Amino acid sequence: MDNSNSLKVTFALIRAGLWENTSVHDSWFMMHGSEKMDWQEVYRLAIEQSVLGLVLDGLEHSEVKPPQALLLQWIGEVQMIEQRNKAMNQFIADLVAKMREADIYTLLVKGQGIAQCYEKPQWRTPGDIDFFLSDENYQKAKIFLLPLSSDNKPERLYSKEMGMSIAPWYVEIHGTLRTGLSTRIDKAIDSVQGDVFYGGRVRSWVNGKTQIFLPAPDNDVFFVFTHFIKHFYKEGGVSIRQLCDWCRLLWTYKDSLSHRVLESRIKRAGLLSEWKAFGALAVEYLGMPIEAMPLLDVRSEKEDGRCEIDAELRKKAEQIVIFILKGGKWQRFKDTFRVGSIFPLNTLRFLPGIILGVNWLKIKERIFKH
């Protein structure tokens, strides 16, 4: 693994930005060799992993800062992120209000809803806008939104999703949150979707004067996890920001989550190994409090009674971090081999979806259509 000072400092600052009462002291930098610090590399990594604001938040809790010119540039970039978030939130509020006037009811998933779990929501790097709708509302949303779009991607029938550009934002509507990795996973996701739309299990975020509905925490945790697992196995890989989102969601609702329900769903999807390995990564690299990470294998140390993550899981966590940080364009066969060394059984099970990618979805769509 890359043990460079830049990488260590980046993760230290991410941890300081993620969690209250966490700071990076001068002694920490001295121990890791601050005189050799490549702050440009820290800045690059933060941009690459979409955690620029989070790392700047960490710098506010650090006794050592980058050179003034870079720091001012950094602050300027985060101010732009802040302005983009404000504009996006206003757009969401306006569009959701208009959709309700047209008798279309939607939930917001990922993105701006998850941002509200952070200490500084406006500093989270925004992505796309994702709406999640029941069958009837999904069909109505297509008719309503397409005339507003300057460009749109072809609809995926199996996963029931369509992306469109509604200037200056990219909006995706989802009738399901299926991964296309395996029928087993997608059936588990469909079951949780039923709990959302038929069980009425939602929470809300007051965005300005508009109430925005989001999946209830038990459901949202499962959706966020299966979404980044899809990206891990295919579609270009997962980012550190996606894992930070998962951590903040788990942390925010740690006292109300049902571990029993979560375990049942993860097992039903066949993703318990992935959950535990990514949970180990969250604790080891992102500073997630171990007591707030469900379903994680730990053992107690005899000397001081502290809990420690199982050694095999720590190894998997390290392999995942290497994979995430490798950067560059997704190389389907090469990356499948790398993922297969971490999760061999599921990589084999998901092979059609990983190797064939979009073509596999098209095959499923033909089956689904008939």
Secondary structure, 3 states (H helix, E strand, C coil): CCCCHHHHHHHHHHHHHHCCCCCECHHHHHHHCHHHCCHHHHHHHHHHCCCHHHHHHHHCCECCCCCHHHHHHHHHHHHHHHHHHHHHHHHHHHHHHHHHHCCCCCEEECHHHHHCCCCCHHHCCCCCEEEECCHHHHHHHHHHHHHHCCEECCCECCCCEEEEEECCEEEEEECCCCCCCCHHHHHHHHHHHHHHHCCCCEEEEEECCEEEEEECHHHHHHHHHHHHHHHHHCCCCCCHHHHHHHHHHHHHCCCCCCHHHHHHHHHHHCCHHHHHHHHHHHHHHHCCCHHHCCCCCEEECCCCCCEEECHHHHHHHHHHHHHHHCCCCCCHHHHHHHHHHHCHHHHHHCHHHHHHCHHHHHHHHHHHHC
